[in-house]
């Protein structure tokens, strides 16, 4: 494994908000590399399905590989965001215990949020931007988010505290422009290509800013918004609530901000929120509400080539992956290029 690039996280408020805790040093020191391998193995597995037009097959390959890799790690893990409830998802369901010591009384207790394949349709079409994603924290450090929609706005460190989920898009864009010292016409906002976003896209363009419309993958766009020189300044719109928690974990590491509100637009979802103890469906969650852990670890690996990460590549010497590894305590962003040479005669 070769470390290609290590970028210090921006001088954000992460250090002030959540100081590195000596009570939980093991998460990074013991689990960073094993959890990195989890997203790498999942990416390699589902990359074999790229371009085959079968999104369920791609997702199944990622789930199975991720689950197998998680069970090899000496920890007591619990899935808090996964592929669904136990009766609907045979693997990586919410509440599933993972890790080599899952049924024992030893080892680290870790809550894990996974998106085995962010962008299943992208992988099926071999389109840019598919990722395998995982976030981890100590027990109770990640919000157990229901599988419903969430209103979101995600911005980078410079715009933290400048945006309001209830403000008009134009007001938020003007506040961002002031913080970034940019013109409105220099801002780019990523929005999912969905009919529900027609008025939002019109409002952003009416304010004079550009819209980058994506078919899938608002999580990757959110990470890009908090990194320098990506050309993305914000993500706005409605997407998945589980992806919102994963984005919050990434923002905790990057110093950015996500504001989110669950969309309870049907009676079954309202009932589910009540059963989960969520009394106020209109509550606006901030980054620290969604990912409150003292220690946060975030890992992602590229499946198809994208703006954030390169996809899985095959060569005589082995399989190449590029992954992203971040921890809130260390305030570092690592881009890791790995050659997986097992079984290759020319390694």
Backbone torsions as a table, in degrees:
resi	resn	phi	psi	omega
1	UNK	NA	129.7	-178.1
2	UNK	-115.2	126.7	176.9
3	UNK	-80.2	111.4	-176.2
4	UNK	-81.1	-43.5	-171.0
5	UNK	-157.0	131.1	174.4
6	UNK	-122.0	120.8	-176.2
7	UNK	-111.5	124.0	174.2
8	UNK	-61.6	135.3	176.1
9	UNK	-62.6	149.3	-177.0
10	UNK	-58.3	159.1	179.8
11	UNK	-70.8	79.0	-173.9
12	UNK	-99.5	-169.7	179.0
13	UNK	-95.7	8.4	-177.3
14	UNK	-59.4	-46.6	-178.7
15	UNK	-59.7	-37.2	-179.2
16	UNK	-76.7	-36.2	-176.7
17	UNK	-73.8	-45.6	-175.7
18	UNK	-135.0	88.4	179.0
19	UNK	-65.1	148.4	177.6
20	UNK	-58.2	129.4	-173.5
21	UNK	-102.0	127.0	177.5
22	UNK	-68.9	-14.3	179.5
23	UNK	-77.4	-11.5	-178.7
24	UNK	-138.9	53.7	-179.1
25	UNK	-78.7	-16.2	-171.9
26	UNK	-69.9	-27.2	-174.3
27	UNK	-55.9	-48.4	179.9
28	UNK	-78.9	-45.9	-173.4
29	UNK	-68.7	-31.9	-175.9
30	UNK	-103.0	-28.5	-169.6
31	UNK	-114.6	-8.7	-175.3
32	UNK	-59.1	-52.9	-178.1
33	UNK	-68.6	-44.6	176.9
34	UNK	-58.8	-40.4	179.3
35	UNK	-72.2	-30.2	172.2
36	UNK	-60.8	-41.3	178.9
37	UNK	-63.6	-30.3	179.7
38	UNK	-61.4	-49.3	-178.8
39	UNK	-70.4	-31.6	177.2
40	UNK	-64.7	-47.0	-178.4
41	UNK	-65.1	-37.4	177.4
42	UNK	-65.6	-39.3	179.4
43	UNK	-65.1	-43.0	179.9
44	UNK	-62.6	-41.0	-177.7
45	UNK	-66.0	-47.4	-176.4
46	UNK	-79.7	-17.3	177.0
47	UNK	-63.1	-26.1	178.2
48	UNK	-67.7	-13.7	179.6
49	UNK	-101.6	2.0	-176.7
50	UNK	-57.2	136.0	174.0
51	UNK	75.9	6.3	-177.9
52	UNK	-91.2	-2.0	175.6
53	UNK	71.5	19.1	-176.0
54	UNK	-124.5	87.7	-177.8
55	UNK	-62.7	-43.5	178.2
56	UNK	-60.4	-37.1	178.2
57	UNK	-64.1	-43.3	179.3
58	UNK	-62.4	-44.0	-179.7
59	UNK	-64.9	-41.4	180.0
60	UNK	-62.8	-41.7	178.9
61	UNK	-61.5	-42.1	179.7
62	UNK	-66.9	-43.3	-178.6
63	UNK	-62.2	-47.8	-177.1
64	UNK	-63.5	-42.4	-179.8
65	UNK	-67.5	-41.0	-179.9
66	UNK	-65.3	-42.5	-179.9
67	UNK	-63.5	-44.5	179.1
68	UNK	-60.7	-43.5	-178.6
69	UNK	-68.4	-37.3	179.3
70	UNK	-63.8	-37.2	-178.2
71	UNK	-72.1	-9.1	177.8
72	UNK	-91.9	-4.5	-176.2
73	UNK	-92.2	131.3	178.8
74	UNK	-73.0	85.1	-178.9
75	UNK	-158.0	170.4	170.2
76	UNK	-112.7	94.5	-175.8
77	UNK	-100.9	153.1	176.7
78	UNK	-135.2	127.3	178.0
79	UNK	-78.1	120.7	177.2
80	UNK	-106.0	-21.7	171.4
81	UNK	-136.6	119.9	-176.1
82	UNK	-143.8	-142.3	-175.9
83	UNK	-88.1	0.8	179.8
84	UNK	136.7	-167.6	179.9
85	UNK	-78.3	164.9	-173.9
86	UNK	-57.4	-43.1	-176.4
87	UNK	-70.5	-18.9	-176.5
88	UNK	-104.6	-17.7	-176.0
89	UNK	-133.2	110.5	-177.8
90	UNK	-68.9	-20.4	-178.2
91	UNK	-135.3	143.0	179.7
92	UNK	55.5	42.6	175.4
93	UNK	-83.2	159.5	-179.9
94	UNK	-62.4	126.1	-177.4
95	UNK	96.8	-10.0	-179.6
96	UNK	-65.3	139.4	177.0
97	UNK	-91.7	131.9	-178.8
98	UNK	-132.4	161.3	-178.9
99	UNK	112.2	153.3	-178.6
100	UNK	-63.7	-24.2	-178.7
101	UNK	-112.2	28.9	-173.8
102	UNK	-58.3	-33.1	-176.2
103	UNK	-104.7	14.1	-178.6
104	UNK	-112.5	176.2	-178.2
105	UNK	-106.6	28.1	178.9
106	UNK	-131.1	166.3	178.3
107	UNK	89.7	167.8	-179.0
108	UNK	-68.8	140.2	172.6
109	UNK	-94.7	119.1	-171.2
110	UNK	-130.8	132.8	170.1
111	UNK	-93.8	136.0	-172.8
112	UNK	-129.8	131.7	172.7
113	UNK	-111.8	131.0	-177.0
114	UNK	-129.9	146.5	162.3
115	UNK	-127.9	90.4	-172.2
116	UNK	-53.3	-32.6	175.9
117	UNK	-147.4	98.7	175.3
118	UNK	-79.1	105.8	-176.8
119	UNK	100.5	56.2	179.8
120	UNK	-61.7	-39.3	178.8
121	UNK	-67.2	-33.1	177.1
122	UNK	-64.6	-42.3	178.2
123	UNK	-65.3	-44.1	-178.7
124	UNK	-60.7	-32.5	179.9
125	UNK	-95.9	0.0	-173.3
126	UNK	53.1	42.8	177.9
127	UNK	-96.2	158.0	-175.6
128	UNK	-64.1	146.5	166.1
129	UNK	105.0	1.7	178.9
130	UNK	-75.1	137.0	-177.2
131	UNK	-135.7	156.4	163.0
132	UNK	-106.1	136.8	-167.0
133	UNK	-137.0	144.2	178.2
134	UNK	-151.1	141.6	171.9
135	UNK	-132.6	147.5	-177.9
136	UNK	-140.8	150.9	176.6
137	UNK	-154.5	173.8	172.9
138	UNK	-66.2	165.8	-176.2
139	UNK	-54.4	127.3	179.9
140	UNK	85.9	5.1	-175.0
141	UNK	-87.9	-4.1	179.1
142	UNK	-129.5	133.9	-178.4
143	UNK	-65.3	133.7	173.5
144	UNK	-79.2	92.8	-173.9
145	UNK	-90.4	135.7	176.9
146	UNK	-69.1	156.4	-179.8
147	UNK	-81.6	78.4	178.2
148	UNK	-141.7	-174.3	179.4
149	UNK	-84.9	159.7	178.0
150	UNK	-142.0	131.2	168.3
151	UNK	-70.1	137.4	-176.0
152	UNK	-141.3	151.2	162.3
153	UNK	-141.0	127.7	-177.2
154	UNK	-124.2	129.9	179.7
155	UNK	-136.9	166.6	179.8
156	UNK	-82.6	179.8	-175.3
157	UNK	-56.6	-39.3	-176.3
158	UNK	-64.8	-25.7	-176.3
159	UNK	-102.5	9.2	178.1
160	UNK	-62.1	127.6	-179.3
161	UNK	85.6	-2.0	-176.9
162	UNK	-97.5	-13.1	-173.6
163	UNK	-114.1	159.0	-177.7
164	UNK	-138.2	127.9	-176.3
165	UNK	-63.0	-27.3	-178.4
166	UNK	-93.5	-2.9	179.8
167	UNK	-80.2	151.7	173.8
168	UNK	-59.8	151.3	-178.4
169	UNK	-55.7	-40.3	-179.0
170	UNK	-62.1	-39.6	178.4
171	UNK	-64.2	-43.6	178.4
172	UNK	-63.2	-40.5	-179.3
173	UNK	-66.3	-39.4	178.4
174	UNK	-66.2	-38.0	177.0
175	UNK	-65.7	-39.4	178.2
176	UNK	-66.1	-42.0	-179.0
177	UNK	-60.8	-39.7	177.8
178	UNK	-64.6	-44.0	-179.0
179	UNK	-65.4	-38.2	-175.9
180	UNK	-88.8	-7.2	-176.9
181	UNK	57.2	46.2	179.2
182	UNK	-125.8	160.3	172.4
183	UNK	-80.3	156.1	178.2
184	UNK	-58.1	-34.1	-179.0
185	UNK	-75.4	-5.5	177.2
186	UNK	-97.3	-7.0	-179.4
187	UNK	-84.5	144.2	176.4
188	UNK	-127.6	128.3	-177.9
189	UNK	-118.3	131.3	177.0
190	UNK	-90.4	133.1	179.5
191	UNK	-137.3	136.9	175.6
192	UNK	-66.4	140.1	-179.4
193	UNK	-78.8	87.0	179.9
194	UNK	-136.1	146.8	178.5
195	UNK	-55.8	-31.9	-178.4
196	UNK	-65.1	-14.3	-176.3
197	UNK	-100.9	10.5	-177.3
198	UNK	-59.4	-45.1	-178.4
199	UNK	-70.9	-34.7	177.7
200	UNK	-64.8	-45.2	179.5
201	UNK	-61.8	-41.8	179.0
202	UNK	-63.1	-38.5	-179.0
203	UNK	-68.9	-38.8	178.5
204	UNK	-64.5	-43.9	-179.8
205	UNK	-69.4	-34.9	177.7
206	UNK	-65.2	-28.9	177.5
207	UNK	-76.8	-10.5	177.9
208	UNK	100.5	6.1	-178.8
209	UNK	-101.4	163.5	-179.1
210	UNK	-92.7	153.3	178.9
211	UNK	-119.1	128.5	173.1
212	UNK	-104.2	104.0	-176.4
213	UNK	-86.8	129.8	178.9
214	UNK	-123.6	146.2	-178.6
215	UNK	-76.3	-33.6	180.0
216	UNK	-152.8	165.9	169.3
217	UNK	89.0	52.8	177.6
218	UNK	-75.5	-16.2	177.3
219	UNK	-68.4	-46.9	177.7
220	UNK	-61.3	-38.8	178.2
221	UNK	-65.0	-37.1	178.7
222	UNK	-64.9	-40.8	176.3
223	UNK	-62.9	-43.1	-179.7
224	UNK	-61.6	-34.0	-179.1
225	UNK	-64.4	-25.3	-178.5
226	UNK	-98.3	0.9	177.4
227	UNK	-104.5	149.7	179.8
228	UNK	-74.4	151.2	169.8
229	UNK	61.9	32.8	176.4
230	UNK	-100.4	-13.7	-177.8
231	UNK	80.9	3.8	177.6
232	UNK	-114.2	130.3	-177.0
233	UNK	-111.2	-18.4	-179.8
234	UNK	-165.7	159.7	169.0
235	UNK	-121.8	131.3	178.9
236	UNK	-132.5	152.9	174.8
237	UNK	123.9	-165.7	-176.8
238	UNK	-111.6	127.8	177.3
239	UNK	-142.9	-165.5	-177.5
240	UNK	-72.7	140.7	176.6
241	UNK	-67.5	-41.2	176.9
242	UNK	-58.4	-40.0	177.0
243	UNK	-65.2	-27.6	176.6
244	UNK	-65.1	-38.5	177.4
245	UNK	-67.6	-42.5	177.1
246	UNK	-62.1	-40.8	177.1
247	UNK	-63.4	-37.7	178.5
248	UNK	-63.7	-39.9	176.9
249	UNK	-60.9	-42.0	177.8
250	UNK	-65.5	-40.1	179.6
251	UNK	-65.6	-33.5	176.2
252	UNK	-61.5	-33.2	179.1
253	UNK	-81.0	-30.1	-173.8
254	UNK	-98.0	-13.8	-177.4
255	UNK	84.2	7.0	177.6
256	UNK	-83.4	-168.0	-175.9
257	UNK	-141.5	139.6	168.7
258	UNK	-125.6	135.8	170.6
259	UNK	-116.3	133.7	-176.5
260	UNK	-144.6	152.4	176.5
261	UNK	-141.2	129.4	-179.7
262	UNK	-64.9	144.0	179.1
263	UNK	-102.2	101.1	179.2
264	UNK	-99.1	80.2	-172.5
265	UNK	-104.3	5.6	176.1
266	UNK	-137.7	157.6	179.7
267	UNK	-62.2	-41.9	178.4
268	UNK	-61.2	-37.8	178.9
269	UNK	-68.7	-41.0	177.2
270	UNK	-59.6	-43.0	178.9
271	UNK	-64.3	-39.3	-179.6
272	UNK	-65.7	-40.4	178.4
273	UNK	-62.2	-40.5	178.3
274	UNK	-63.6	-43.1	178.8
275	UNK	-62.5	-29.4	179.8
276	UNK	-85.7	0.3	178.4
277	UNK	85.4	13.6	179.5
278	UNK	-93.6	99.3	-175.1
279	UNK	-81.4	-32.5	-176.1
280	UNK	-108.6	97.2	-178.3
281	UNK	-70.2	-15.0	-179.1
282	UNK	-94.7	4.8	-178.2
283	UNK	-61.9	137.9	174.0
284	UNK	-95.1	119.2	179.7
285	UNK	-91.1	137.3	173.8
286	UNK	-100.3	178.7	-176.6
287	UNK	-54.5	-46.9	-175.0
288	UNK	-73.4	-20.4	173.3
289	UNK	-71.4	-39.6	-175.9
290	UNK	-80.0	-34.7	179.8
291	UNK	-135.0	88.4	-171.0
292	UNK	-95.3	-3.2	-172.2
293	UNK	-59.5	150.0	175.8
294	UNK	-66.4	-36.0	177.6
295	UNK	-124.4	130.4	179.8
296	UNK	-125.7	132.9	173.7
297	UNK	-122.5	135.0	-178.8
298	UNK	-131.0	132.1	178.9
299	UNK	-137.7	141.2	176.6
300	UNK	-145.8	149.6	178.9
301	UNK	-134.1	138.1	-179.3
302	UNK	-72.9	135.7	175.1
303	UNK	-103.2	-52.4	172.1
304	UNK	-112.3	153.0	-177.0
305	UNK	-61.1	136.4	-179.8
306	UNK	-148.6	-176.4	179.6
307	UNK	-68.7	-31.4	-175.6
308	UNK	-87.4	-47.6	-175.8
309	UNK	-138.7	149.8	173.0
310	UNK	-74.3	155.0	179.4
311	UNK	-84.7	177.7	177.4
312	UNK	-67.4	133.8	-179.4
313	UNK	-126.5	145.9	-177.9
314	UNK	-112.8	137.7	179.5
315	UNK	-149.1	170.5	-179.2
316	UNK	-60.0	-36.1	-175.3
317	UNK	-80.9	-12.8	179.3
318	UNK	151.7	-171.3	179.3
319	UNK	-98.6	129.2	-179.1
320	UNK	-102.8	135.4	174.6
321	UNK	-128.6	154.6	170.7
322	UNK	-125.4	126.5	-175.5
323	UNK	-129.0	162.5	177.9
324	UNK	-117.9	129.9	179.8
325	UNK	-130.5	125.8	-177.9
326	UNK	-137.6	146.6	171.5
327	UNK	-133.7	142.6	-178.9
328	UNK	-68.6	-37.9	-176.8
329	UNK	-67.0	-39.5	-175.6
330	UNK	-81.8	-19.0	-176.9
331	UNK	53.7	45.1	177.0
332	UNK	-132.4	149.9	177.0
333	UNK	-119.7	118.3	-177.4
334	UNK	-111.8	127.1	169.8
335	UNK	-101.3	117.8	-170.7
336	UNK	-114.9	119.5	175.5
337	UNK	-99.3	125.0	-175.7
338	UNK	-126.4	139.3	170.9
339	UNK	-107.4	117.3	178.6
340	UNK	-96.4	101.8	-169.7
341	UNK	-103.7	4.7	-178.0
342	UNK	-58.8	129.2	177.6
343	UNK	80.7	3.0	179.8
344	UNK	-95.6	121.0	-175.4
345	UNK	-66.1	-26.5	-176.4
346	UNK	-94.9	12.2	-175.7
347	UNK	-61.8	NA	NA
